[in-house]
């Protein structure tokens, strides 16, 4: 069974939580630091561009970032 960790964010005034594997959260934290953004700002950016569930969109975004580096 996979281990998921939840984090909560407020996006456009609505509270939501995202459950991801720890490796994805580590990649997310690195992306936040590299872009000099807050976690909420990055989640909001990804949320505004998504057409899939937020957790899926976040995983795909992180994989695309890894492929570009």
PDB file with SEQRES, HELIX, SHEET and CRYST1 records, atoms N, CA, C and O in Angstrom:
SEQRES   1 A   69  UNK UNK UNK UNK UNK UNK UNK UNK UNK UNK UNK UNK UNK          
SEQRES   2 A   69  UNK UNK UNK UNK UNK UNK UNK UNK UNK UNK UNK UNK UNK          
SEQRES   3 A   69  UNK UNK UNK UNK UNK UNK UNK UNK UNK UNK UNK UNK UNK          
SEQRES   4 A   69  UNK UNK UNK UNK UNK UNK UNK UNK UNK UNK UNK UNK UNK          
SEQRES   5 A   69  UNK UNK UNK UNK UNK UNK UNK UNK UNK UNK UNK UNK UNK          
SEQRES   6 A   69  UNK UNK UNK UNK                                              
HELIX    1 AA1 UNK A   22  UNK A   35  1                                  14    
HELIX    2 AA2 UNK A   39  UNK A   49  1                                  11    
HELIX    3 AA3 UNK A   54  UNK A   67  1                                  14    
SHEET    1 AA1 2 UNK A   4  UNK A  11  0                                        
SHEET    2 AA1 2 UNK A  14  UNK A  21 -1                                        
CRYST1    1.000    1.000    1.000  90.00  90.00  90.00 P 1           1          
ATOM      1  N   UNK A   1       0.844  -1.180   0.000  1.00  0.00           N  
ATOM      2  CA  UNK A   1       0.000   0.000   0.000  1.00  0.00           C  
ATOM      3  C   UNK A   1       0.888   1.241   0.000  1.00  0.00           C  
ATOM      4  O   UNK A   1       1.879   1.302   0.728  1.00  0.00           O  
ATOM      5  N   UNK A   2       0.539   2.207  -0.800  1.00  0.00           N  
ATOM      6  CA  UNK A   2       1.357   3.415  -0.879  1.00  0.00           C  
ATOM      7  C   UNK A   2       1.016   4.369   0.252  1.00  0.00           C  
ATOM      8  O   UNK A   2      -0.114   4.418   0.736  1.00  0.00           O  
ATOM      9  N   UNK A   3       2.009   5.110   0.648  1.00  0.00           N  
ATOM     10  CA  UNK A   3       1.872   6.071   1.736  1.00  0.00           C  
ATOM     11  C   UNK A   3       1.650   7.463   1.149  1.00  0.00           C  
ATOM     12  O   UNK A   3       2.491   7.957   0.397  1.00  0.00           O  
ATOM     13  N   UNK A   4       0.549   8.088   1.477  1.00  0.00           N  
ATOM     14  CA  UNK A   4       0.243   9.432   1.012  1.00  0.00           C  
ATOM     15  C   UNK A   4       0.260  10.397   2.187  1.00  0.00           C  
ATOM     16  O   UNK A   4      -0.130  10.050   3.301  1.00  0.00           O  
ATOM     17  N   UNK A   5       0.714  11.596   1.922  1.00  0.00           N  
ATOM     18  CA  UNK A   5       0.714  12.665   2.910  1.00  0.00           C  
ATOM     19  C   UNK A   5      -0.170  13.779   2.392  1.00  0.00           C  
ATOM     20  O   UNK A   5      -0.057  14.181   1.234  1.00  0.00           O  
ATOM     21  N   UNK A   6      -1.057  14.283   3.251  1.00  0.00           N  
ATOM     22  CA  UNK A   6      -1.959  15.362   2.850  1.00  0.00           C  
ATOM     23  C   UNK A   6      -1.413  16.704   3.298  1.00  0.00           C  
ATOM     24  O   UNK A   6      -0.831  16.841   4.374  1.00  0.00           O  
ATOM     25  N   UNK A   7      -1.621  17.689   2.434  1.00  0.00           N  
ATOM     26  CA  UNK A   7      -1.352  19.087   2.778  1.00  0.00           C  
ATOM     27  C   UNK A   7      -2.584  19.887   2.368  1.00  0.00           C  
ATOM     28  O   UNK A   7      -3.239  19.574   1.374  1.00  0.00           O  
ATOM     29  N   UNK A   8      -2.885  20.907   3.136  1.00  0.00           N  
ATOM     30  CA  UNK A   8      -4.053  21.746   2.861  1.00  0.00           C  
ATOM     31  C   UNK A   8      -3.627  23.107   2.352  1.00  0.00           C  
ATOM     32  O   UNK A   8      -2.610  23.660   2.770  1.00  0.00           O  
ATOM     33  N   UNK A   9      -4.431  23.637   1.434  1.00  0.00           N  
ATOM     34  CA  UNK A   9      -4.172  24.939   0.822  1.00  0.00           C  
ATOM     35  C   UNK A   9      -5.491  25.684   0.676  1.00  0.00           C  
ATOM     36  O   UNK A   9      -6.561  25.077   0.643  1.00  0.00           O  
ATOM     37  N   UNK A  10      -5.402  27.001   0.589  1.00  0.00           N  
ATOM     38  CA  UNK A  10      -6.559  27.813   0.251  1.00  0.00           C  
ATOM     39  C   UNK A  10      -6.335  28.333  -1.163  1.00  0.00           C  
ATOM     40  O   UNK A  10      -5.392  29.079  -1.423  1.00  0.00           O  
ATOM     41  N   UNK A  11      -7.212  27.929  -2.065  1.00  0.00           N  
ATOM     42  CA  UNK A  11      -7.131  28.325  -3.470  1.00  0.00           C  
ATOM     43  C   UNK A  11      -8.371  29.118  -3.804  1.00  0.00           C  
ATOM     44  O   UNK A  11      -9.486  28.610  -3.690  1.00  0.00           O  
ATOM     45  N   UNK A  12      -8.189  30.353  -4.212  1.00  0.00           N  
ATOM     46  CA  UNK A  12      -9.288  31.246  -4.575  1.00  0.00           C  
ATOM     47  C   UNK A  12     -10.371  31.263  -3.497  1.00  0.00           C  
ATOM     48  O   UNK A  12     -11.565  31.216  -3.792  1.00  0.00           O  
ATOM     49  N   UNK A  13      -9.928  31.330  -2.247  1.00  0.00           N  
ATOM     50  CA  UNK A  13     -10.841  31.429  -1.117  1.00  0.00           C  
ATOM     51  C   UNK A  13     -11.449  30.128  -0.646  1.00  0.00           C  
ATOM     52  O   UNK A  13     -12.253  30.130   0.286  1.00  0.00           O  
ATOM     53  N   UNK A  14     -11.086  29.005  -1.270  1.00  0.00           N  
ATOM     54  CA  UNK A  14     -11.635  27.701  -0.885  1.00  0.00           C  
ATOM     55  C   UNK A  14     -10.528  26.813  -0.348  1.00  0.00           C  
ATOM     56  O   UNK A  14      -9.457  26.702  -0.945  1.00  0.00           O  
ATOM     57  N   UNK A  15     -10.798  26.183   0.782  1.00  0.00           N  
ATOM     58  CA  UNK A  15      -9.835  25.274   1.397  1.00  0.00           C  
ATOM     59  C   UNK A  15      -9.905  23.932   0.684  1.00  0.00           C  
ATOM     60  O   UNK A  15     -10.991  23.403   0.452  1.00  0.00           O  
ATOM     61  N   UNK A  16      -8.752  23.386   0.340  1.00  0.00           N  
ATOM     62  CA  UNK A  16      -8.675  22.072  -0.284  1.00  0.00           C  
ATOM     63  C   UNK A  16      -7.449  21.345   0.236  1.00  0.00           C  
ATOM     64  O   UNK A  16      -6.506  21.977   0.710  1.00  0.00           O  
ATOM     65  N   UNK A  17      -7.454  20.042   0.153  1.00  0.00           N  
ATOM     66  CA  UNK A  17      -6.275  19.282   0.544  1.00  0.00           C  
ATOM     67  C   UNK A  17      -5.850  18.397  -0.617  1.00  0.00           C  
ATOM     68  O   UNK A  17      -6.664  17.968  -1.435  1.00  0.00           O  
ATOM     69  N   UNK A  18      -4.557  18.140  -0.661  1.00  0.00           N  
ATOM     70  CA  UNK A  18      -3.966  17.316  -1.709  1.00  0.00           C  
ATOM     71  C   UNK A  18      -3.172  16.212  -1.038  1.00  0.00           C  
ATOM     72  O   UNK A  18      -2.399  16.470  -0.116  1.00  0.00           O  
ATOM     73  N   UNK A  19      -3.359  14.993  -1.491  1.00  0.00           N  
ATOM     74  CA  UNK A  19      -2.623  13.848  -0.953  1.00  0.00           C  
ATOM     75  C   UNK A  19      -1.652  13.348  -2.019  1.00  0.00           C  
ATOM     76  O   UNK A  19      -2.059  12.957  -3.113  1.00  0.00           O  
ATOM     77  N   UNK A  20      -0.365  13.366  -1.684  1.00  0.00           N  
ATOM     78  CA  UNK A  20       0.681  12.895  -2.593  1.00  0.00           C  
ATOM     79  C   UNK A  20       1.682  12.030  -1.834  1.00  0.00           C  
ATOM     80  O   UNK A  20       1.752  12.063  -0.605  1.00  0.00           O  
ATOM     81  N   UNK A  21       2.443  11.267  -2.584  1.00  0.00           N  
ATOM     82  CA  UNK A  21       3.534  10.504  -2.019  1.00  0.00           C  
ATOM     83  C   UNK A  21       4.632  11.472  -1.560  1.00  0.00           C  
ATOM     84  O   UNK A  21       4.786  12.550  -2.134  1.00  0.00           O  
ATOM     85  N   UNK A  22       5.392  11.092  -0.531  1.00  0.00           N  
ATOM     86  CA  UNK A  22       6.448  11.969  -0.024  1.00  0.00           C  
ATOM     87  C   UNK A  22       7.454  12.422  -1.093  1.00  0.00           C  
ATOM     88  O   UNK A  22       7.941  13.551  -1.034  1.00  0.00           O  
ATOM     89  N   UNK A  23       7.766  11.573  -2.053  1.00  0.00           N  
ATOM     90  CA  UNK A  23       8.716  11.963  -3.106  1.00  0.00           C  
ATOM     91  C   UNK A  23       8.174  13.123  -3.935  1.00  0.00           C  
ATOM     92  O   UNK A  23       8.936  14.000  -4.342  1.00  0.00           O  
ATOM     93  N   UNK A  24       6.865  13.136  -4.187  1.00  0.00           N  
ATOM     94  CA  UNK A  24       6.276  14.248  -4.926  1.00  0.00           C  
ATOM     95  C   UNK A  24       6.273  15.524  -4.089  1.00  0.00           C  
ATOM     96  O   UNK A  24       6.488  16.612  -4.622  1.00  0.00           O  
ATOM     97  N   UNK A  25       6.029  15.402  -2.776  1.00  0.00           N  
ATOM     98  CA  UNK A  25       6.089  16.598  -1.934  1.00  0.00           C  
ATOM     99  C   UNK A  25       7.507  17.147  -1.890  1.00  0.00           C  
ATOM    100  O   UNK A  25       7.693  18.363  -1.852  1.00  0.00           O  
ATOM    101  N   UNK A  26       8.501  16.280  -1.892  1.00  0.00           N  
ATOM    102  CA  UNK A  26       9.893  16.746  -1.900  1.00  0.00           C  
ATOM    103  C   UNK A  26      10.186  17.500  -3.200  1.00  0.00           C  
ATOM    104  O   UNK A  26      10.842  18.542  -3.180  1.00  0.00           O  
ATOM    105  N   UNK A  27       9.703  16.978  -4.321  1.00  0.00           N  
ATOM    106  CA  UNK A  27       9.888  17.665  -5.608  1.00  0.00           C  
ATOM    107  C   UNK A  27       9.117  18.976  -5.627  1.00  0.00           C  
ATOM    108  O   UNK A  27       9.596  19.968  -6.176  1.00  0.00           O  
ATOM    109  N   UNK A  28       7.934  18.991  -5.037  1.00  0.00           N  
ATOM    110  CA  UNK A  28       7.142  20.218  -4.949  1.00  0.00           C  
ATOM    111  C   UNK A  28       7.885  21.271  -4.129  1.00  0.00           C  
ATOM    112  O   UNK A  28       7.985  22.426  -4.543  1.00  0.00           O  
ATOM    113  N   UNK A  29       8.402  20.876  -2.973  1.00  0.00           N  
ATOM    114  CA  UNK A  29       9.146  21.814  -2.120  1.00  0.00           C  
ATOM    115  C   UNK A  29      10.363  22.375  -2.848  1.00  0.00           C  
ATOM    116  O   UNK A  29      10.678  23.558  -2.713  1.00  0.00           O  
ATOM    117  N   UNK A  30      11.048  21.533  -3.619  1.00  0.00           N  
ATOM    118  CA  UNK A  30      12.207  21.992  -4.387  1.00  0.00           C  
ATOM    119  C   UNK A  30      11.773  22.978  -5.472  1.00  0.00           C  
ATOM    120  O   UNK A  30      12.467  23.965  -5.715  1.00  0.00           O  
ATOM    121  N   UNK A  31      10.645  22.727  -6.123  1.00  0.00           N  
ATOM    122  CA  UNK A  31      10.140  23.636  -7.154  1.00  0.00           C  
ATOM    123  C   UNK A  31       9.751  24.980  -6.551  1.00  0.00           C  
ATOM    124  O   UNK A  31      10.022  26.028  -7.138  1.00  0.00           O  
ATOM    125  N   UNK A  32       9.123  24.955  -5.393  1.00  0.00           N  
ATOM    126  CA  UNK A  32       8.745  26.192  -4.700  1.00  0.00           C  
ATOM    127  C   UNK A  32       9.999  27.016  -4.402  1.00  0.00           C  
ATOM    128  O   UNK A  32      10.026  28.223  -4.642  1.00  0.00           O  
ATOM    129  N   UNK A  33      11.027  26.364  -3.883  1.00  0.00           N  
ATOM    130  CA  UNK A  33      12.268  27.063  -3.549  1.00  0.00           C  
ATOM    131  C   UNK A  33      12.953  27.596  -4.806  1.00  0.00           C  
ATOM    132  O   UNK A  33      13.423  28.733  -4.820  1.00  0.00           O  
ATOM    133  N   UNK A  34      13.012  26.789  -5.852  1.00  0.00           N  
ATOM    134  CA  UNK A  34      13.686  27.201  -7.086  1.00  0.00           C  
ATOM    135  C   UNK A  34      12.984  28.372  -7.749  1.00  0.00           C  
ATOM    136  O   UNK A  34      13.633  29.223  -8.358  1.00  0.00           O  
ATOM    137  N   UNK A  35      11.659  28.423  -7.633  1.00  0.00           N  
ATOM    138  CA  UNK A  35      10.881  29.494  -8.256  1.00  0.00           C  
ATOM    139  C   UNK A  35      10.683  30.688  -7.321  1.00  0.00           C  
ATOM    140  O   UNK A  35      10.109  31.704  -7.712  1.00  0.00           O  
ATOM    141  N   UNK A  36      11.160  30.555  -6.093  1.00  0.00           N  
ATOM    142  CA  UNK A  36      11.004  31.610  -5.088  1.00  0.00           C  
ATOM    143  C   UNK A  36       9.529  32.004  -4.933  1.00  0.00           C  
ATOM    144  O   UNK A  36       9.188  33.187  -4.912  1.00  0.00           O  
ATOM    145  N   UNK A  37       8.668  30.995  -4.825  1.00  0.00           N  
ATOM    146  CA  UNK A  37       7.227  31.190  -4.664  1.00  0.00           C  
ATOM    147  C   UNK A  37       6.788  30.605  -3.334  1.00  0.00           C  
ATOM    148  O   UNK A  37       7.527  29.859  -2.691  1.00  0.00           O  
ATOM    149  N   UNK A  38       5.588  30.952  -2.935  1.00  0.00           N  
ATOM    150  CA  UNK A  38       4.991  30.267  -1.798  1.00  0.00           C  
ATOM    151  C   UNK A  38       4.351  28.977  -2.314  1.00  0.00           C  
ATOM    152  O   UNK A  38       4.018  28.886  -3.496  1.00  0.00           O  
ATOM    153  N   UNK A  39       4.178  27.989  -1.454  1.00  0.00           N  
ATOM    154  CA  UNK A  39       3.484  26.774  -1.887  1.00  0.00           C  
ATOM    155  C   UNK A  39       2.084  27.075  -2.430  1.00  0.00           C  
ATOM    156  O   UNK A  39       1.661  26.483  -3.423  1.00  0.00           O  
ATOM    157  N   UNK A  40       1.377  27.984  -1.785  1.00  0.00           N  
ATOM    158  CA  UNK A  40       0.025  28.321  -2.241  1.00  0.00           C  
ATOM    159  C   UNK A  40       0.052  28.954  -3.626  1.00  0.00           C  
ATOM    160  O   UNK A  40      -0.824  28.677  -4.445  1.00  0.00           O  
ATOM    161  N   UNK A  41       1.035  29.792  -3.898  1.00  0.00           N  
ATOM    162  CA  UNK A  41       1.123  30.419  -5.220  1.00  0.00           C  
ATOM    163  C   UNK A  41       1.351  29.379  -6.305  1.00  0.00           C  
ATOM    164  O   UNK A  41       0.746  29.461  -7.373  1.00  0.00           O  
ATOM    165  N   UNK A  42       2.209  28.409  -6.050  1.00  0.00           N  
ATOM    166  CA  UNK A  42       2.464  27.377  -7.055  1.00  0.00           C  
ATOM    167  C   UNK A  42       1.244  26.476  -7.238  1.00  0.00           C  
ATOM    168  O   UNK A  42       0.885  26.147  -8.369  1.00  0.00           O  
ATOM    169  N   UNK A  43       0.610  26.078  -6.148  1.00  0.00           N  
ATOM    170  CA  UNK A  43      -0.602  25.254  -6.251  1.00  0.00           C  
ATOM    171  C   UNK A  43      -1.680  26.000  -7.038  1.00  0.00           C  
ATOM    172  O   UNK A  43      -2.365  25.404  -7.868  1.00  0.00           O  
ATOM    173  N   UNK A  44      -1.832  27.288  -6.783  1.00  0.00           N  
ATOM    174  CA  UNK A  44      -2.838  28.091  -7.493  1.00  0.00           C  
ATOM    175  C   UNK A  44      -2.530  28.141  -8.978  1.00  0.00           C  
ATOM    176  O   UNK A  44      -3.438  28.022  -9.802  1.00  0.00           O  
ATOM    177  N   UNK A  45      -1.270  28.313  -9.331  1.00  0.00           N  
ATOM    178  CA  UNK A  45      -0.854  28.344 -10.736  1.00  0.00           C  
ATOM    179  C   UNK A  45      -1.203  27.028 -11.432  1.00  0.00           C  
ATOM    180  O   UNK A  45      -1.739  27.027 -12.540  1.00  0.00           O  
ATOM    181  N   UNK A  46      -0.899  25.928 -10.784  1.00  0.00           N  
ATOM    182  CA  UNK A  46      -1.190  24.609 -11.351  1.00  0.00           C  
ATOM    183  C   UNK A  46      -2.698  24.393 -11.416  1.00  0.00           C  
ATOM    184  O   UNK A  46      -3.206  23.855 -12.400  1.00  0.00           O  
ATOM    185  N   UNK A  47      -3.408  24.807 -10.383  1.00  0.00           N  
ATOM    186  CA  UNK A  47      -4.864  24.651 -10.333  1.00  0.00           C  
ATOM    187  C   UNK A  47      -5.540  25.387 -11.492  1.00  0.00           C  
ATOM    188  O   UNK A  47      -6.469  24.861 -12.105  1.00  0.00           O  
ATOM    189  N   UNK A  48      -5.081  26.585 -11.787  1.00  0.00           N  
ATOM    190  CA  UNK A  48      -5.708  27.390 -12.838  1.00  0.00           C  
ATOM    191  C   UNK A  48      -5.518  26.789 -14.223  1.00  0.00           C  
ATOM    192  O   UNK A  48      -6.315  27.059 -15.121  1.00  0.00           O  
ATOM    193  N   UNK A  49      -4.473  25.974 -14.418  1.00  0.00           N  
ATOM    194  CA  UNK A  49      -4.179  25.404 -15.730  1.00  0.00           C  
ATOM    195  C   UNK A  49      -4.654  23.960 -15.886  1.00  0.00           C  
ATOM    196  O   UNK A  49      -4.487  23.368 -16.952  1.00  0.00           O  
ATOM    197  N   UNK A  50      -5.230  23.401 -14.861  1.00  0.00           N  
ATOM    198  CA  UNK A  50      -5.514  21.954 -14.890  1.00  0.00           C  
ATOM    199  C   UNK A  50      -6.842  21.606 -15.548  1.00  0.00           C  
ATOM    200  O   UNK A  50      -7.768  22.414 -15.608  1.00  0.00           O  
ATOM    201  N   UNK A  51      -6.899  20.362 -16.042  1.00  0.00           N  
ATOM    202  CA  UNK A  51      -8.137  19.796 -16.563  1.00  0.00           C  
ATOM    203  C   UNK A  51      -8.372  18.404 -15.962  1.00  0.00           C  
ATOM    204  O   UNK A  51      -9.257  17.667 -16.399  1.00  0.00           O  
ATOM    205  N   UNK A  52      -7.575  18.067 -14.969  1.00  0.00           N  
ATOM    206  CA  UNK A  52      -7.660  16.782 -14.272  1.00  0.00           C  
ATOM    207  C   UNK A  52      -7.733  17.071 -12.772  1.00  0.00           C  
ATOM    208  O   UNK A  52      -7.579  18.223 -12.367  1.00  0.00           O  
ATOM    209  N   UNK A  53      -7.963  16.063 -11.948  1.00  0.00           N  
ATOM    210  CA  UNK A  53      -7.942  16.294 -10.500  1.00  0.00           C  
ATOM    211  C   UNK A  53      -6.623  16.950 -10.078  1.00  0.00           C  
ATOM    212  O   UNK A  53      -5.583  16.724 -10.697  1.00  0.00           O  
ATOM    213  N   UNK A  54      -6.678  17.751  -9.034  1.00  0.00           N  
ATOM    214  CA  UNK A  54      -5.521  18.540  -8.622  1.00  0.00           C  
ATOM    215  C   UNK A  54      -4.303  17.675  -8.311  1.00  0.00           C  
ATOM    216  O   UNK A  54      -3.197  18.018  -8.726  1.00  0.00           O  
ATOM    217  N   UNK A  55      -4.468  16.590  -7.610  1.00  0.00           N  
ATOM    218  CA  UNK A  55      -3.318  15.734  -7.285  1.00  0.00           C  
ATOM    219  C   UNK A  55      -2.676  15.192  -8.566  1.00  0.00           C  
ATOM    220  O   UNK A  55      -1.450  15.149  -8.675  1.00  0.00           O  
ATOM    221  N   UNK A  56      -3.482  14.788  -9.513  1.00  0.00           N  
ATOM    222  CA  UNK A  56      -2.950  14.299 -10.791  1.00  0.00           C  
ATOM    223  C   UNK A  56      -2.240  15.411 -11.540  1.00  0.00           C  
ATOM    224  O   UNK A  56      -1.149  15.207 -12.072  1.00  0.00           O  
ATOM    225  N   UNK A  57      -2.847  16.580 -11.585  1.00  0.00           N  
ATOM    226  CA  UNK A  57      -2.239  17.721 -12.274  1.00  0.00           C  
ATOM    227  C   UNK A  57      -0.906  18.082 -11.639  1.00  0.00           C  
ATOM    228  O   UNK A  57       0.048  18.417 -12.341  1.00  0.00           O  
ATOM    229  N   UNK A  58      -0.834  18.017 -10.330  1.00  0.00           N  
ATOM    230  CA  UNK A  58       0.408  18.333  -9.636  1.00  0.00           C  
ATOM    231  C   UNK A  58       1.493  17.310  -9.959  1.00  0.00           C  
ATOM    232  O   UNK A  58       2.638  17.684 -10.212  1.00  0.00           O  
ATOM    233  N   UNK A  59       1.146  16.030  -9.953  1.00  0.00           N  
ATOM    234  CA  UNK A  59       2.126  14.991 -10.305  1.00  0.00           C  
ATOM    235  C   UNK A  59       2.642  15.189 -11.733  1.00  0.00           C  
ATOM    236  O   UNK A  59       3.848  15.125 -11.971  1.00  0.00           O  
ATOM    237  N   UNK A  60       1.744  15.425 -12.671  1.00  0.00           N  
ATOM    238  CA  UNK A  60       2.136  15.609 -14.073  1.00  0.00           C  
ATOM    239  C   UNK A  60       3.012  16.853 -14.210  1.00  0.00           C  
ATOM    240  O   UNK A  60       4.015  16.823 -14.924  1.00  0.00           O  
ATOM    241  N   UNK A  61       2.649  17.939 -13.540  1.00  0.00           N  
ATOM    242  CA  UNK A  61       3.437  19.167 -13.601  1.00  0.00           C  
ATOM    243  C   UNK A  61       4.848  18.914 -13.073  1.00  0.00           C  
ATOM    244  O   UNK A  61       5.828  19.353 -13.674  1.00  0.00           O  
ATOM    245  N   UNK A  62       4.945  18.204 -11.946  1.00  0.00           N  
ATOM    246  CA  UNK A  62       6.251  17.920 -11.357  1.00  0.00           C  
ATOM    247  C   UNK A  62       7.089  17.023 -12.260  1.00  0.00           C  
ATOM    248  O   UNK A  62       8.297  17.227 -12.384  1.00  0.00           O  
ATOM    249  N   UNK A  63       6.465  16.037 -12.889  1.00  0.00           N  
ATOM    250  CA  UNK A  63       7.205  15.182 -13.825  1.00  0.00           C  
ATOM    251  C   UNK A  63       7.689  15.961 -15.033  1.00  0.00           C  
ATOM    252  O   UNK A  63       8.799  15.734 -15.514  1.00  0.00           O  
ATOM    253  N   UNK A  64       6.861  16.884 -15.532  1.00  0.00           N  
ATOM    254  CA  UNK A  64       7.269  17.722 -16.658  1.00  0.00           C  
ATOM    255  C   UNK A  64       8.458  18.604 -16.266  1.00  0.00           C  
ATOM    256  O   UNK A  64       9.377  18.802 -17.060  1.00  0.00           O  
ATOM    257  N   UNK A  65       8.436  19.130 -15.047  1.00  0.00           N  
ATOM    258  CA  UNK A  65       9.564  19.953 -14.575  1.00  0.00           C  
ATOM    259  C   UNK A  65      10.837  19.123 -14.504  1.00  0.00           C  
ATOM    260  O   UNK A  65      11.910  19.596 -14.879  1.00  0.00           O  
ATOM    261  N   UNK A  66      10.724  17.896 -14.029  1.00  0.00           N  
ATOM    262  CA  UNK A  66      11.891  17.029 -13.925  1.00  0.00           C  
ATOM    263  C   UNK A  66      12.435  16.697 -15.314  1.00  0.00           C  
ATOM    264  O   UNK A  66      13.649  16.610 -15.500  1.00  0.00           O  
ATOM    265  N   UNK A  67      11.553  16.514 -16.277  1.00  0.00           N  
ATOM    266  CA  UNK A  67      11.982  16.182 -17.647  1.00  0.00           C  
ATOM    267  C   UNK A  67      12.684  17.365 -18.312  1.00  0.00           C  
ATOM    268  O   UNK A  67      13.538  17.178 -19.179  1.00  0.00           O  
ATOM    269  N   UNK A  68      12.323  18.573 -17.907  1.00  0.00           N  
ATOM    270  CA  UNK A  68      12.917  19.777 -18.498  1.00  0.00           C  
ATOM    271  C   UNK A  68      14.249  20.147 -17.868  1.00  0.00           C  
ATOM    272  O   UNK A  68      14.915  21.071 -18.335  1.00  0.00           O  
ATOM    273  N   UNK A  69      14.649  19.443 -16.819  1.00  0.00           N  
ATOM    274  CA  UNK A  69      15.921  19.783 -16.152  1.00  0.00           C  
ATOM    275  C   UNK A  69      16.905  18.688 -16.225  1.00  0.00           C  
ATOM    276  O   UNK A  69      18.017  18.822 -15.713  1.00  0.00           O  
TER     277      UNK A  69                                                      
END                                                                             
